Amino acid sequence: MDHWYHGLQTRRTRFNHPIEQNPGQRSKPIESLLLEDLSLLIDLHKDGERQGPGGDDETRLAIALSGLGARSQLQVADIGCGTGASTLVLAKALDARITAVDVLPEFLQRLDAAARREKFGARIKTQVASMEALPFAAQSLDAVWSEGAVYNMGFASGIRAWRRFLKPGGILAVSELTWLTQQRPQALEAHWKAQYPEVGTAAEKMALLERSGFSPVGYFVLPPRCWLENYYRPLQARFADFLSRNQNLPAAAAIVAAEEQEVALFERYREYFGYGYYVAKRAGD
Ligand code: SAH
């Protein structure tokens, strides 16, 4: 997940949702970060295979649920792709041309290099753009993919804004912070309500999809392995080098401390929240 850069002005950040420090204060968009903090976050995260929880098997599961494998010459967008873990899986699994969009060129350069290495250069095109102003024509895409990124504009706004780019019957696949139970510890509830007010249960997210012109076709929860083995452990393994190459700057140390807090939050409360993976079809045309 990743509100990593949110709230950086208060130096409490992480790649994901920020650790609560000013309850009630909404996370800030990436554009409002201090340059020093943004540079440090890029430095910490650009060497990661992922910039949020996820897994190749889980991307493949979502692809299987989508039914896209049976179709050819697809046009796909991967929004907030980071260094492109999901983009590469999509390229392997589908007969598709993929436009991989992120606001940070440093991440896209990593994806470009990986795409060349894996001989997908002709089918993966990277594009620096904001997810709020995407450069696609109406009804031009067979699928819009987005893992751990739609929270940047909010789930409700994101799914509504992106729907228009889909052909009728086109697929939307997004992973999103989700409550896994009806009841949860008050401290956890307060934390997420402050940091990402749109946090909700799967039933609430599905209802939003239905109200926004989508027909849900599949849902699953990312297993803890997607957080721990695939994201947090590799991130933690980069901390020492990150601190030393940045001369233990206070801002760098603050980022590491905030990331550690985020890991601790997940380890403590993982029965109550996670990432839901939602696959839906554009309906209602
Ligand atoms: N999908 C990737 C990255 C998730 S982290 C993965 O799962 O590994 C969230 C990503 O959203 C980051 O790469 C960040 O640069 C990008 N992002 C943040 N705000 C954005 C915006 N307004 N437009 C496009 N991308 C944005």
py3Dmol code that shows the C-alpha trace and the ligand (Angstrom):
import py3Dmol

protein = """\
ATOM      1  CA  MET A   1       0.000   0.000   0.000  1.00  0.00           C
ATOM      2  CA  ASP A   2       1.511   3.156   0.073  1.00  0.00           C
ATOM      3  CA  HIS A   3       1.035   6.484   1.324  1.00  0.00           C
ATOM      4  CA  TRP A   4       4.764   6.566   1.471  1.00  0.00           C
ATOM      5  CA  TYR A   5       5.270  10.161   0.580  1.00  0.00           C
ATOM      6  CA  HIS A   6       2.155  11.476   2.184  1.00  0.00           C
ATOM      7  CA  GLY A   7       2.613  13.793   5.108  1.00  0.00           C
ATOM      8  CA  LEU A   8       6.296  14.226   4.493  1.00  0.00           C
ATOM      9  CA  GLN A   9       6.250  17.788   5.671  1.00  0.00           C
ATOM     10  CA  THR A  10       5.863  16.380   9.123  1.00  0.00           C
ATOM     11  CA  ARG A  11       8.649  13.932   8.438  1.00  0.00           C
ATOM     12  CA  ARG A  12       6.630  10.905   9.197  1.00  0.00           C
ATOM     13  CA  THR A  13       6.553   9.033   6.118  1.00  0.00           C
ATOM     14  CA  ARG A  14       6.731   5.896   4.415  1.00  0.00           C
ATOM     15  CA  PHE A  15       6.150   4.666   0.975  1.00  0.00           C
ATOM     16  CA  ASN A  16       2.776   3.675   2.176  1.00  0.00           C
ATOM     17  CA  HIS A  17       0.124   5.200   4.280  1.00  0.00           C
ATOM     18  CA  PRO A  18       1.767   7.545   6.744  1.00  0.00           C
ATOM     19  CA  ILE A  19       2.027   6.840  10.396  1.00  0.00           C
ATOM     20  CA  GLU A  20      -0.350   8.960  12.354  1.00  0.00           C
ATOM     21  CA  GLN A  21       1.079  12.012  13.936  1.00  0.00           C
ATOM     22  CA  ASN A  22      -1.473  14.688  13.301  1.00  0.00           C
ATOM     23  CA  PRO A  23      -4.763  12.857  13.667  1.00  0.00           C
ATOM     24  CA  GLY A  24      -7.425  14.191  11.398  1.00  0.00           C
ATOM     25  CA  GLN A  25      -5.006  15.771   8.985  1.00  0.00           C
ATOM     26  CA  ARG A  26      -5.453  14.300   5.550  1.00  0.00           C
ATOM     27  CA  SER A  27      -2.457  12.928   3.692  1.00  0.00           C
ATOM     28  CA  LYS A  28      -0.891  15.223   1.150  1.00  0.00           C
ATOM     29  CA  PRO A  29      -0.395  14.507  -2.522  1.00  0.00           C
ATOM     30  CA  ILE A  30       3.046  13.749  -3.843  1.00  0.00           C
ATOM     31  CA  GLU A  31       3.408  17.222  -5.360  1.00  0.00           C
ATOM     32  CA  SER A  32       3.473  18.807  -1.920  1.00  0.00           C
ATOM     33  CA  LEU A  33       6.483  16.930  -0.573  1.00  0.00           C
ATOM     34  CA  LEU A  34       9.671  18.599   0.457  1.00  0.00           C
ATOM     35  CA  LEU A  35      12.173  17.970  -2.285  1.00  0.00           C
ATOM     36  CA  GLU A  36      14.654  16.491   0.147  1.00  0.00           C
ATOM     37  CA  ASP A  37      12.107  14.005   1.427  1.00  0.00           C
ATOM     38  CA  LEU A  38      10.928  13.073  -2.024  1.00  0.00           C
ATOM     39  CA  SER A  39      14.504  12.501  -3.207  1.00  0.00           C
ATOM     40  CA  LEU A  40      15.172  10.313  -0.190  1.00  0.00           C
ATOM     41  CA  LEU A  41      12.030   8.274  -0.723  1.00  0.00           C
ATOM     42  CA  ILE A  42      12.915   7.729  -4.347  1.00  0.00           C
ATOM     43  CA  ASP A  43      16.424   6.722  -3.276  1.00  0.00           C
ATOM     44  CA  LEU A  44      15.024   4.203  -0.788  1.00  0.00           C
ATOM     45  CA  HIS A  45      12.346   2.735  -3.023  1.00  0.00           C
ATOM     46  CA  LYS A  46      13.747   2.754  -6.545  1.00  0.00           C
ATOM     47  CA  ASP A  47      15.855  -0.341  -5.907  1.00  0.00           C
ATOM     48  CA  GLY A  48      12.819  -2.290  -4.725  1.00  0.00           C
ATOM     49  CA  GLU A  49      11.066  -4.768  -6.959  1.00  0.00           C
ATOM     50  CA  ARG A  50       7.872  -3.376  -5.514  1.00  0.00           C
ATOM     51  CA  GLN A  51       6.872  -0.125  -3.895  1.00  0.00           C
ATOM     52  CA  GLY A  52       3.955  -1.688  -2.058  1.00  0.00           C
ATOM     53  CA  PRO A  53       2.559  -5.082  -1.041  1.00  0.00           C
ATOM     54  CA  GLY A  54       1.841  -7.476  -3.879  1.00  0.00           C
ATOM     55  CA  GLY A  55       2.949 -10.645  -5.586  1.00  0.00           C
ATOM     56  CA  ASP A  56       3.392 -12.084  -9.063  1.00  0.00           C
ATOM     57  CA  ASP A  57       1.077 -15.004  -8.195  1.00  0.00           C
ATOM     58  CA  GLU A  58      -1.565 -12.557  -7.017  1.00  0.00           C
ATOM     59  CA  THR A  59      -1.303 -10.499 -10.226  1.00  0.00           C
ATOM     60  CA  ARG A  60      -1.722 -13.765 -12.144  1.00  0.00           C
ATOM     61  CA  LEU A  61      -4.752 -14.663 -10.019  1.00  0.00           C
ATOM     62  CA  ALA A  62      -6.355 -11.319 -10.838  1.00  0.00           C
ATOM     63  CA  ILE A  63      -5.587 -11.884 -14.535  1.00  0.00           C
ATOM     64  CA  ALA A  64      -7.238 -15.322 -14.326  1.00  0.00           C
ATOM     65  CA  LEU A  65     -10.333 -13.813 -12.705  1.00  0.00           C
ATOM     66  CA  SER A  66     -10.481 -11.131 -15.397  1.00  0.00           C
ATOM     67  CA  GLY A  67     -10.781 -13.583 -18.287  1.00  0.00           C
ATOM     68  CA  LEU A  68      -8.416 -11.423 -20.357  1.00  0.00           C
ATOM     69  CA  GLY A  69      -6.134 -14.358 -21.162  1.00  0.00           C
ATOM     70  CA  ALA A  70      -8.579 -15.564 -23.792  1.00  0.00           C
ATOM     71  CA  ARG A  71      -8.356 -12.332 -25.752  1.00  0.00           C
ATOM     72  CA  SER A  72      -5.757 -10.960 -28.143  1.00  0.00           C
ATOM     73  CA  GLN A  73      -4.208  -7.612 -29.070  1.00  0.00           C
ATOM     74  CA  LEU A  74      -5.221  -5.984 -25.827  1.00  0.00           C
ATOM     75  CA  GLN A  75      -4.548  -2.380 -24.837  1.00  0.00           C
ATOM     76  CA  VAL A  76      -3.773  -2.167 -21.121  1.00  0.00           C
ATOM     77  CA  ALA A  77      -2.742   0.613 -18.739  1.00  0.00           C
ATOM     78  CA  ASP A  78      -0.911  -0.014 -15.452  1.00  0.00           C
ATOM     79  CA  ILE A  79      -1.462   3.082 -13.312  1.00  0.00           C
ATOM     80  CA  GLY A  80       0.986   4.009 -10.534  1.00  0.00           C
ATOM     81  CA  CYS A  81       3.139   1.129 -11.729  1.00  0.00           C
ATOM     82  CA  GLY A  82       6.270   2.063  -9.747  1.00  0.00           C
ATOM     83  CA  THR A  83       9.199  -0.042 -10.956  1.00  0.00           C
ATOM     84  CA  GLY A  84       6.684  -2.250 -12.729  1.00  0.00           C
ATOM     85  CA  ALA A  85       6.388  -5.613 -10.952  1.00  0.00           C
ATOM     86  CA  SER A  86       2.785  -6.012 -12.113  1.00  0.00           C
ATOM     87  CA  THR A  87       3.540  -4.584 -15.574  1.00  0.00           C
ATOM     88  CA  LEU A  88       6.038  -7.364 -16.273  1.00  0.00           C
ATOM     89  CA  VAL A  89       3.576 -10.054 -15.158  1.00  0.00           C
ATOM     90  CA  LEU A  90       0.889  -8.557 -17.382  1.00  0.00           C
ATOM     91  CA  ALA A  91       3.276  -8.518 -20.346  1.00  0.00           C
ATOM     92  CA  LYS A  92       4.147 -12.185 -19.797  1.00  0.00           C
ATOM     93  CA  ALA A  93       0.568 -13.360 -19.319  1.00  0.00           C
ATOM     94  CA  LEU A  94      -1.280 -11.368 -21.964  1.00  0.00           C
ATOM     95  CA  ASP A  95      -1.175 -10.619 -25.650  1.00  0.00           C
ATOM     96  CA  ALA A  96      -1.130  -6.923 -24.850  1.00  0.00           C
ATOM     97  CA  ARG A  97       0.478  -3.583 -25.326  1.00  0.00           C
ATOM     98  CA  ILE A  98       0.857  -1.982 -21.937  1.00  0.00           C
ATOM     99  CA  THR A  99       1.245   1.682 -21.076  1.00  0.00           C
ATOM    100  CA  ALA A 100       2.840   1.873 -17.649  1.00  0.00           C
ATOM    101  CA  VAL A 101       2.152   5.206 -15.953  1.00  0.00           C
ATOM    102  CA  ASP A 102       3.763   6.750 -12.906  1.00  0.00           C
ATOM    103  CA  VAL A 103       4.453  10.245 -11.720  1.00  0.00           C
ATOM    104  CA  LEU A 104       8.083   9.423 -10.834  1.00  0.00           C
ATOM    105  CA  PRO A 105      10.419   9.001 -13.832  1.00  0.00           C
ATOM    106  CA  GLU A 106      13.062   7.337 -11.634  1.00  0.00           C
ATOM    107  CA  PHE A 107      10.791   4.325 -11.200  1.00  0.00           C
ATOM    108  CA  LEU A 108       9.873   4.162 -14.868  1.00  0.00           C
ATOM    109  CA  GLN A 109      13.556   4.088 -15.837  1.00  0.00           C
ATOM    110  CA  ARG A 110      13.873   0.892 -13.799  1.00  0.00           C
ATOM    111  CA  LEU A 111      10.920  -0.579 -15.602  1.00  0.00           C
ATOM    112  CA  ASP A 112      12.321   0.433 -18.995  1.00  0.00           C
ATOM    113  CA  ALA A 113      15.562  -1.394 -18.191  1.00  0.00           C
ATOM    114  CA  ALA A 114      13.729  -4.513 -16.980  1.00  0.00           C
ATOM    115  CA  ALA A 115      11.435  -4.482 -20.019  1.00  0.00           C
ATOM    116  CA  ARG A 116      14.454  -4.349 -22.341  1.00  0.00           C
ATOM    117  CA  ARG A 117      16.160  -7.161 -20.409  1.00  0.00           C
ATOM    118  CA  GLU A 118      13.103  -9.359 -20.638  1.00  0.00           C
ATOM    119  CA  LYS A 119      12.502  -8.475 -24.292  1.00  0.00           C
ATOM    120  CA  PHE A 120       9.244  -6.666 -23.693  1.00  0.00           C
ATOM    121  CA  GLY A 121      10.577  -3.361 -24.966  1.00  0.00           C
ATOM    122  CA  ALA A 122       8.149  -3.322 -27.874  1.00  0.00           C
ATOM    123  CA  ARG A 123       5.069  -4.022 -25.762  1.00  0.00           C
ATOM    124  CA  ILE A 124       5.701  -1.989 -22.612  1.00  0.00           C
ATOM    125  CA  LYS A 125       5.676   1.775 -22.997  1.00  0.00           C
ATOM    126  CA  THR A 126       6.325   3.906 -19.932  1.00  0.00           C
ATOM    127  CA  GLN A 127       4.755   7.310 -19.528  1.00  0.00           C
ATOM    128  CA  VAL A 128       5.257   9.960 -16.874  1.00  0.00           C
ATOM    129  CA  ALA A 129       1.800  11.264 -16.001  1.00  0.00           C
ATOM    130  CA  SER A 130      -0.507  11.892 -13.101  1.00  0.00           C
ATOM    131  CA  MET A 131      -3.236   9.359 -12.517  1.00  0.00           C
ATOM    132  CA  GLU A 132      -5.573  12.332 -12.275  1.00  0.00           C
ATOM    133  CA  ALA A 133      -4.821  13.456 -15.827  1.00  0.00           C
ATOM    134  CA  LEU A 134      -4.245  10.305 -17.826  1.00  0.00           C
ATOM    135  CA  PRO A 135      -3.377  10.627 -21.506  1.00  0.00           C
ATOM    136  CA  PHE A 136      -5.818   8.005 -22.833  1.00  0.00           C
ATOM    137  CA  ALA A 137      -8.717   8.382 -25.227  1.00  0.00           C
ATOM    138  CA  ALA A 138     -12.226   7.486 -24.098  1.00  0.00           C
ATOM    139  CA  GLN A 139     -13.047   3.779 -24.551  1.00  0.00           C
ATOM    140  CA  SER A 140      -9.539   2.967 -25.752  1.00  0.00           C
ATOM    141  CA  LEU A 141      -8.465   0.360 -23.170  1.00  0.00           C
ATOM    142  CA  ASP A 142      -9.311  -3.298 -22.593  1.00  0.00           C
ATOM    143  CA  ALA A 143      -8.023  -3.117 -19.031  1.00  0.00           C
ATOM    144  CA  VAL A 144      -6.960  -0.621 -16.403  1.00  0.00           C
ATOM    145  CA  TRP A 145      -4.654  -2.161 -13.814  1.00  0.00           C
ATOM    146  CA  SER A 146      -3.467  -0.482 -10.623  1.00  0.00           C
ATOM    147  CA  GLU A 147      -1.810  -2.162  -7.655  1.00  0.00           C
ATOM    148  CA  GLY A 148      -1.480  -0.214  -4.424  1.00  0.00           C
ATOM    149  CA  ALA A 149      -1.798   3.206  -6.026  1.00  0.00           C
ATOM    150  CA  VAL A 150      -5.427   4.334  -6.467  1.00  0.00           C
ATOM    151  CA  TYR A 151      -5.471   5.638  -2.870  1.00  0.00           C
ATOM    152  CA  ASN A 152      -3.432   8.580  -4.197  1.00  0.00           C
ATOM    153  CA  MET A 153      -6.575  10.037  -5.710  1.00  0.00           C
ATOM    154  CA  GLY A 154      -8.943   7.988  -3.580  1.00  0.00           C
ATOM    155  CA  PHE A 155     -10.714   4.773  -4.602  1.00  0.00           C
ATOM    156  CA  ALA A 156     -14.067   6.413  -5.375  1.00  0.00           C
ATOM    157  CA  SER A 157     -12.599   9.191  -7.555  1.00  0.00           C
ATOM    158  CA  GLY A 158     -10.131   6.851  -9.206  1.00  0.00           C
ATOM    159  CA  ILE A 159     -12.610   4.233 -10.348  1.00  0.00           C
ATOM    160  CA  ARG A 160     -14.999   6.884 -11.633  1.00  0.00           C
ATOM    161  CA  ALA A 161     -12.288   8.792 -13.490  1.00  0.00           C
ATOM    162  CA  TRP A 162     -10.726   5.707 -15.051  1.00  0.00           C
ATOM    163  CA  ARG A 163     -13.979   4.089 -16.181  1.00  0.00           C
ATOM    164  CA  ARG A 164     -14.234   6.350 -19.218  1.00  0.00           C
ATOM    165  CA  PHE A 165     -10.976   4.988 -20.668  1.00  0.00           C
ATOM    166  CA  LEU A 166     -12.358   1.447 -20.728  1.00  0.00           C
ATOM    167  CA  LYS A 167     -14.114  -0.075 -23.676  1.00  0.00           C
ATOM    168  CA  PRO A 168     -17.569  -1.418 -22.758  1.00  0.00           C
ATOM    169  CA  GLY A 169     -16.941  -4.699 -20.928  1.00  0.00           C
ATOM    170  CA  GLY A 170     -13.333  -3.650 -20.225  1.00  0.00           C
ATOM    171  CA  ILE A 171     -11.651  -4.753 -17.002  1.00  0.00           C
ATOM    172  CA  LEU A 172     -10.674  -2.708 -13.960  1.00  0.00           C
ATOM    173  CA  ALA A 173      -8.269  -4.431 -11.537  1.00  0.00           C
ATOM    174  CA  VAL A 174      -7.171  -2.511  -8.435  1.00  0.00           C
ATOM    175  CA  SER A 175      -5.729  -3.390  -5.065  1.00  0.00           C
ATOM    176  CA  GLU A 176      -6.839  -1.194  -2.191  1.00  0.00           C
ATOM    177  CA  LEU A 177      -6.520  -0.939   1.572  1.00  0.00           C
ATOM    178  CA  THR A 178      -9.453  -2.886   3.030  1.00  0.00           C
ATOM    179  CA  TRP A 179     -10.875  -3.717   6.448  1.00  0.00           C
ATOM    180  CA  LEU A 180     -10.973  -7.490   6.791  1.00  0.00           C
ATOM    181  CA  THR A 181     -13.465  -7.586   9.682  1.00  0.00           C
ATOM    182  CA  GLN A 182     -16.502  -5.611  10.857  1.00  0.00           C
ATOM    183  CA  GLN A 183     -14.936  -4.890  14.261  1.00  0.00           C
ATOM    184  CA  ARG A 184     -11.408  -3.692  14.918  1.00  0.00           C
ATOM    185  CA  PRO A 185      -9.312  -2.146  17.671  1.00  0.00           C
ATOM    186  CA  GLN A 186     -10.125   1.502  18.185  1.00  0.00           C
ATOM    187  CA  ALA A 187      -6.515   2.641  17.808  1.00  0.00           C
ATOM    188  CA  LEU A 188      -6.249   1.003  14.412  1.00  0.00           C
ATOM    189  CA  GLU A 189      -9.561   2.447  13.294  1.00  0.00           C
ATOM    190  CA  ALA A 190      -8.493   5.941  14.364  1.00  0.00           C
ATOM    191  CA  HIS A 191      -5.186   5.600  12.576  1.00  0.00           C
ATOM    192  CA  TRP A 192      -6.627   4.688   9.201  1.00  0.00           C
ATOM    193  CA  LYS A 193      -9.650   6.953   9.435  1.00  0.00           C
ATOM    194  CA  ALA A 194      -7.205   9.826   9.871  1.00  0.00           C
ATOM    195  CA  GLN A 195      -4.778   8.750   7.172  1.00  0.00           C
ATOM    196  CA  TYR A 196      -7.078   7.296   4.562  1.00  0.00           C
ATOM    197  CA  PRO A 197     -10.691   8.144   5.294  1.00  0.00           C
ATOM    198  CA  GLU A 198     -11.841   5.935   2.431  1.00  0.00           C
ATOM    199  CA  VAL A 199     -10.668   2.756   4.161  1.00  0.00           C
ATOM    200  CA  GLY A 200     -13.635   0.353   4.105  1.00  0.00           C
ATOM    201  CA  THR A 201     -14.734  -3.257   3.953  1.00  0.00           C
ATOM    202  CA  ALA A 202     -14.833  -5.262   0.743  1.00  0.00           C
ATOM    203  CA  ALA A 203     -18.640  -5.026   0.748  1.00  0.00           C
ATOM    204  CA  GLU A 204     -18.404  -1.224   0.811  1.00  0.00           C
ATOM    205  CA  LYS A 205     -15.844  -1.160  -2.000  1.00  0.00           C
ATOM    206  CA  MET A 206     -17.936  -3.555  -4.112  1.00  0.00           C
ATOM    207  CA  ALA A 207     -21.016  -1.382  -3.593  1.00  0.00           C
ATOM    208  CA  LEU A 208     -19.002   1.612  -4.780  1.00  0.00           C
ATOM    209  CA  LEU A 209     -17.913  -0.312  -7.849  1.00  0.00           C
ATOM    210  CA  GLU A 210     -21.523  -1.217  -8.604  1.00  0.00           C
ATOM    211  CA  ARG A 211     -22.718   2.347  -8.092  1.00  0.00           C
ATOM    212  CA  SER A 212     -19.929   3.629 -10.358  1.00  0.00           C
ATOM    213  CA  GLY A 213     -20.862   1.520 -13.364  1.00  0.00           C
ATOM    214  CA  PHE A 214     -18.865  -1.642 -12.753  1.00  0.00           C
ATOM    215  CA  SER A 215     -19.867  -5.246 -12.315  1.00  0.00           C
ATOM    216  CA  PRO A 216     -17.576  -7.002  -9.789  1.00  0.00           C
ATOM    217  CA  VAL A 217     -16.153 -10.244 -11.169  1.00  0.00           C
ATOM    218  CA  GLY A 218     -13.648 -11.232  -8.494  1.00  0.00           C
ATOM    219  CA  TYR A 219     -12.159 -10.383  -5.125  1.00  0.00           C
ATOM    220  CA  PHE A 220      -9.397 -11.751  -2.949  1.00  0.00           C
ATOM    221  CA  VAL A 221      -7.128 -10.565  -0.161  1.00  0.00           C
ATOM    222  CA  LEU A 222      -3.367 -10.356  -0.586  1.00  0.00           C
ATOM    223  CA  PRO A 223      -1.819 -12.880   1.807  1.00  0.00           C
ATOM    224  CA  PRO A 224       0.618 -11.574   4.486  1.00  0.00           C
ATOM    225  CA  ARG A 225       3.515 -12.940   2.406  1.00  0.00           C
ATOM    226  CA  CYS A 226       2.811 -10.148  -0.112  1.00  0.00           C
ATOM    227  CA  TRP A 227       3.483  -7.615   2.625  1.00  0.00           C
ATOM    228  CA  LEU A 228       6.282  -9.246   4.546  1.00  0.00           C
ATOM    229  CA  GLU A 229       8.390 -11.347   2.191  1.00  0.00           C
ATOM    230  CA  ASN A 230       7.697  -9.368  -0.963  1.00  0.00           C
ATOM    231  CA  TYR A 231       7.754  -5.830   0.386  1.00  0.00           C
ATOM    232  CA  TYR A 232       8.727  -5.112   3.980  1.00  0.00           C
ATOM    233  CA  ARG A 233      11.656  -7.538   4.375  1.00  0.00           C
ATOM    234  CA  PRO A 234      13.429  -6.402   1.184  1.00  0.00           C
ATOM    235  CA  LEU A 235      12.752  -2.784   2.199  1.00  0.00           C
ATOM    236  CA  GLN A 236      14.215  -3.341   5.666  1.00  0.00           C
ATOM    237  CA  ALA A 237      17.234  -5.017   4.096  1.00  0.00           C
ATOM    238  CA  ARG A 238      17.949  -1.753   2.216  1.00  0.00           C
ATOM    239  CA  PHE A 239      17.852   0.512   5.311  1.00  0.00           C
ATOM    240  CA  ALA A 240      21.521   0.235   6.314  1.00  0.00           C
ATOM    241  CA  ASP A 241      22.870   1.157   2.865  1.00  0.00           C
ATOM    242  CA  PHE A 242      20.255   3.874   2.482  1.00  0.00           C
ATOM    243  CA  LEU A 243      21.324   5.491   5.754  1.00  0.00           C
ATOM    244  CA  SER A 244      25.015   5.273   5.045  1.00  0.00           C
ATOM    245  CA  ARG A 245      24.823   6.673   1.515  1.00  0.00           C
ATOM    246  CA  ASN A 246      22.768   9.548   2.905  1.00  0.00           C
ATOM    247  CA  GLN A 247      25.198  10.233   5.770  1.00  0.00           C
ATOM    248  CA  ASN A 248      22.535   9.402   8.347  1.00  0.00           C
ATOM    249  CA  LEU A 249      20.704  12.646   7.596  1.00  0.00           C
ATOM    250  CA  PRO A 250      17.919  13.271  10.117  1.00  0.00           C
ATOM    251  CA  ALA A 251      15.415  13.181   7.258  1.00  0.00           C
ATOM    252  CA  ALA A 252      16.705   9.768   6.174  1.00  0.00           C
ATOM    253  CA  ALA A 253      16.601   8.419   9.715  1.00  0.00           C
ATOM    254  CA  ALA A 254      13.048   9.737  10.081  1.00  0.00           C
ATOM    255  CA  ILE A 255      11.978   7.886   6.954  1.00  0.00           C
ATOM    256  CA  VAL A 256      13.462   4.638   8.235  1.00  0.00           C
ATOM    257  CA  ALA A 257      11.779   5.093  11.621  1.00  0.00           C
ATOM    258  CA  ALA A 258       8.422   5.733   9.967  1.00  0.00           C
ATOM    259  CA  GLU A 259       8.786   2.698   7.724  1.00  0.00           C
ATOM    260  CA  GLU A 260       9.605   0.553  10.761  1.00  0.00           C
ATOM    261  CA  GLN A 261       6.479   1.862  12.468  1.00  0.00           C
ATOM    262  CA  GLU A 262       4.435   0.902   9.466  1.00  0.00           C
ATOM    263  CA  VAL A 263       5.853  -2.615   9.492  1.00  0.00           C
ATOM    264  CA  ALA A 264       5.046  -2.886  13.206  1.00  0.00           C
ATOM    265  CA  LEU A 265       1.488  -1.713  12.561  1.00  0.00           C
ATOM    266  CA  PHE A 266       0.987  -4.421   9.981  1.00  0.00           C
ATOM    267  CA  GLU A 267       2.564  -7.112  12.134  1.00  0.00           C
ATOM    268  CA  ARG A 268       0.357  -6.206  15.065  1.00  0.00           C
ATOM    269  CA  TYR A 269      -2.962  -5.733  13.284  1.00  0.00           C
ATOM    270  CA  ARG A 270      -2.786  -7.833  10.146  1.00  0.00           C
ATOM    271  CA  GLU A 271      -5.961  -9.791  10.979  1.00  0.00           C
ATOM    272  CA  TYR A 272      -7.932  -6.572  10.681  1.00  0.00           C
ATOM    273  CA  PHE A 273      -6.631  -4.877   7.555  1.00  0.00           C
ATOM    274  CA  GLY A 274      -4.940  -5.781   4.329  1.00  0.00           C
ATOM    275  CA  TYR A 275      -5.064  -5.183   0.646  1.00  0.00           C
ATOM    276  CA  GLY A 276      -8.152  -6.318  -1.206  1.00  0.00           C
ATOM    277  CA  TYR A 277      -7.751  -7.043  -4.909  1.00  0.00           C
ATOM    278  CA  TYR A 278     -10.855  -6.028  -6.855  1.00  0.00           C
ATOM    279  CA  VAL A 279     -11.535  -7.162 -10.403  1.00  0.00           C
ATOM    280  CA  ALA A 280     -14.550  -5.632 -12.127  1.00  0.00           C
ATOM    281  CA  LYS A 281     -15.989  -5.153 -15.569  1.00  0.00           C
ATOM    282  CA  ARG A 282     -17.232  -1.910 -17.081  1.00  0.00           C
ATOM    283  CA  ALA A 283     -20.997  -2.326 -17.124  1.00  0.00           C
ATOM    284  CA  GLY A 284     -24.077  -0.277 -17.680  1.00  0.00           C
ATOM    285  CA  ASP A 285     -23.428   0.923 -21.218  1.00  0.00           C
TER     286      ASP A 285
END
"""
ligand_1 = """\
26
SAH
N 2.141 -0.516 -8.341
C 3.464 -0.463 -7.745
C 3.739 0.817 -6.964
C 2.808 1.085 -5.803
S 3.342 2.487 -4.818
C 3.670 -1.664 -6.858
O 2.670 -2.266 -6.453
O 4.820 -1.985 -6.553
C 2.359 3.818 -5.463
C 2.883 4.382 -6.783
O 2.013 5.438 -7.181
C 4.287 4.974 -6.713
O 5.077 4.424 -7.722
C 4.068 6.475 -6.927
O 5.138 7.101 -7.609
C 2.809 6.476 -7.746
N 2.018 7.709 -7.664
C 1.767 8.484 -6.577
N 0.975 9.523 -6.880
C 0.732 9.419 -8.223
C -0.018 10.199 -9.145
N -0.680 11.284 -8.767
N -0.052 9.785 -10.431
C 0.605 8.678 -10.847
N 1.334 7.902 -10.006
C 1.406 8.267 -8.716
"""
view = py3Dmol.view(width=600, height=400)
view.addModel(protein, "pdb")
view.setStyle({"model": 0}, {"cartoon": {"style": "trace"}})
view.addModel(ligand_1, "xyz")
view.setStyle({"model": 1}, {"stick": {}})
view.zoomTo()
view.show()
